[in-house]
Amino acid sequence: MRNILLLTDFSDNSINALHYALKLFSGSSNIFFVLHVEVANTFLTDDLIADGNKSIYDSLVEKPKNRLKKVVSDLEAASKHENFNFEMLVDHDVFLDSVNQVVASKDIDLIVMGTNGATGAKEVIFGSNTINVIRKVTCPTLVIPEDFEYTSPKEILLPLDLSDSIGGNSFKSLLTFAKTHSEKLHLIRVKPNDEISVEEQKDKEYIETHLEGFNYEYHVVSDTPMDHVVNSYTQTHSIDVVALLVQKESLFERFFTGSSTTEISKKLKVPLLVFHV
């Protein structure tokens, strides 16, 4: 049984991500912790003043609690034939602090969330909360793009940076996910030149060890920006999920902050699955 943390800010994006999780884990036993974090400056300036005669408890607790009850009720109705358990969590804290506390206290195996993209900026796929969770919460995270309709993740793309290793625990976790939910894994080693890197030399050995009996493709691409490789590959292949093995100051940092690879986050149209090294 997995412990899965579902994050919601009550937006359509987040609700869509919650229902994606129900479909993804259909047929298995899971505990879903559904967390809403109320931002302090929001409820102090809006709710307390607007509600006037109502108690502080009603203003700060009851409103989000009642909204979350409705969300969980809808999730239970949508999964009434599944072996799912749901637990509601409402917190008034700094968003990242709250998420980290729940991950630790509930022994979370996976976080699922939508993309809280900026209003009026359709080209911005990944909002600040989403970016911060992936960067600063050391837990596998699945991010569902806006308006994404559930598709079984049959084919997964894993782009590999020059220093990414497929011999570690992060890759093994990804492989476990792939063998459970998908049919094929695409691996692309992207490097800045034609020189053979240390990790590239190890790839064959690791692939023969870990991917025996599993359908996969392996490619090496040189002198091409990572965002071009990922965007081109997802357009020419039936990719359902893009996965990343995250290292500090490595592919992940450039994926979101580099001048070229930032384009991936603007154009990615399939879920992103992140594992931390």
N, C-alpha and C positions, 0 to 999 in steps of 0.2 A: 504493500500500500504506500502510495506516494503522498507527501504533504506539498500541496501546490498553493502558492500565494497569488491571488487574483487582485490586482490593483484597479480601483475605479474612482474616477472623479465625477461620475454620473454622466459623462459625455457620451455621445453616440459611439465615438471611437473606442472608449473603454468597455462599454457594454458589448460591442461587437467582439472585442477580444475575449471577453469572458465566455461568450457562447462558442467561440472558436475552441477554447480549451475544453469545453464539455464534449464537443464533437471529436476532438483529437484523442481524448482519453476514454471514449466510449468503449464499454466492454471490460474495463478494468476497475479496480477498487482504489478510490482516492479520497483524501480529505482536502476540501477546498477552503482555504482561509480567505474570506473576501474582505479586503481592507480599504477603508476610506479615511484619508487624512485631511482634517479640516485645517486650513491655513490660518494661523493666529491673527494676522493683521486683517484678514477678510472678515472673520466673524466679529471681531471687536468693533470695527468701524461700521459694519452694515447691520448685523443682526441685533446687537444690543441697543443701538439707537432706534432702529426701525420698530422693534417689538415693544418698546416703551414699558407697558405694565406687566409684561410677561416676565417670568422668573429667569434668572441667569441660566439655570439648568435647562429650561425649555429652549432658550435661545442657542446655547452652545452644544447641547447634547441631543435633545429630542429631534430637532429637524433633520440632521444628517442620519441619525439612527433610524428614523422612520423611512427616509428615502432608501437607506441600505436594506431595510427589511423588505421593501418592495422589490429591490433588485434580486435579493436572495430568493424570495418567493417565486419570482419569475424563473430563476435558474433551477430551482427545485422542480417546478412544473415542467420545464423543458427536459429534465433528466429523470423523470419519475420512475423509469424502468431501469435506471443504472444503480450501481452500488456506490453511490456518492454520498458523502457527508459534507455539510456546510457549516462553517462557523463565521459569524459576523464580527468584525473588528472595526471600531471607530476610534480614532485617536486625534488629539489636539496637540500637535508637536511639529517640529521641523520635519519636513517630508522624508528626507533621507534617514534621519535618526529613527523615525518610526519604522521605516522599512527594514533597516538593519536590526532593530530590536526584535521585530517579528521573525525575521529570518533565523536569528539565533535562538529565540525562545521556543519557536514551533518546529525547529529542525527542518526548515523548508528545503525541498529538493529542486524546485523550479519556480520562477516568477513569470507570470504572464501579464502583459499589459498592452494597451493600445498606444498609439502615437499621439501625444498631446501637442500636435502641431500648432503653430501660432495662427490665431484667427486672422483671416484676410491675407494669409501668405501661403497659398496652396503649394508653392514649391518647397516649403519647409516641411519635410515629412517627420523629422524627429524633433520633438519639443524638448524643453530644458529638463523636465522631470524624467523623461525617457532617457536622455543622454546621461544624466547624473546617476540613475539607477544602474545602467550598464557599466559606467565607469567606476562607480564608487561602492557598489554592493557586490560582494564576492559570492555570487550565487548564479547558476545558469539562468538565463533570462530569454524569454521568447517575446518578441515585439511584433504586433500585428498592425500592418499599415491601415490607413483610413479606408473604409468602405470595402475592405478585402472580404470576398465571399469564400467560405471554407472550401478548401480543396485538400484532399488527402495528400500529405507531404511525401509523395512517392519518390521524388528525385531531389536530392540535396546537393547544393554546390558549396564546396569549401575552398576558398582562395587562400593560398599560403604565402606569407611574406618570406623574405630571405632567411629569417631566423626562426620561423615557426617550425616546431617539431611535431611529427605525428607519432612519436613514440611515447608521449607522456599520458598522464591521467585524463587530461582534458580531451584529447583525441579519443581515448577509450570511452569516455562518457558520451561523446558525440556518436561514436560507432554503436554504442548500446541503443541510443535513441534511433539511429538509422535502421538498425536491424529490427527494432520493434515497430517502427511506423512507416518505413520507406522500402523501396525496392532497389534503389541505385544511388551510389555516391559518386559525385564528380569532384575530383581534386585537381586544382590548378596551382602549380608552383610558379609564382611570378617573381622575376629577378631583373635587376637593372642592366645586366650585360650577359654575355655568353659564357662567362666563367662559371664553372660548376661549384656550387656552395657545399659546405659540410652537410647541411641538412638534406640537400638534394641527393647527395651520395648515399645517405641513409634511407632515403624514401623506399627504394626497391625492397630492402630487407624488411622494413616495417610493414609495407603493404603486403608482402608475401606472408608475414606472420599474422597480421590482424585482419586482413580482408580475404583470407582464403574462403572460398565458397560464397562470397558476397559479390554482387554485380557492381562494378565500378569502372570509371575512366580516369586516367591520369595524364595530365598534360603539363608541359613546361613552356612558359612564354617569356621571352626576353625583350627588353627595350620598349616596353609598352606600359603606360600608366595603369595602376591597379583598377581605377574606376572604369577605364575603357575596356579592360578585360572582363570585369564583372558584368558591366552593362551589355556588352556584345554577347557574352555567353548566355546570359539570361534571356536575351531576345532570340537567340538561335537554338536554344534547347528548352525542353519542358521542365524548367526548374521551379519547384514549389516552395523551397526554403533556401535561404543563403545562411551559412553558418560561419562563425568566426572563432578562432582561438585567440583570446585577448591577452596581450602582454603589455605591461606598462611601457610607454614611450615607443611602442612598436606599431604594427599594422593598425591597431585600433585607434591610436591617437591620430595617425595620418588619415585614417578612414573618415574621421569626422572633422578634423581641424586643418588638414593639409589643403593647399589650394586646389589640387586636382582631384584628390579622392573624396573631398566633400561632395562632389557631384554624385557619388553613389547614393548618399543619403537623400538626395533630392529626387533621384530617379527610381530608387528601389520600389518595386511594386509587389514583392512577395515578403512573407514573414522573415524576420532576422532572428537567428538563434545564436546566442553568445555563451561560450564557455571560457572561464578564466584559467589562465595558466598559473 
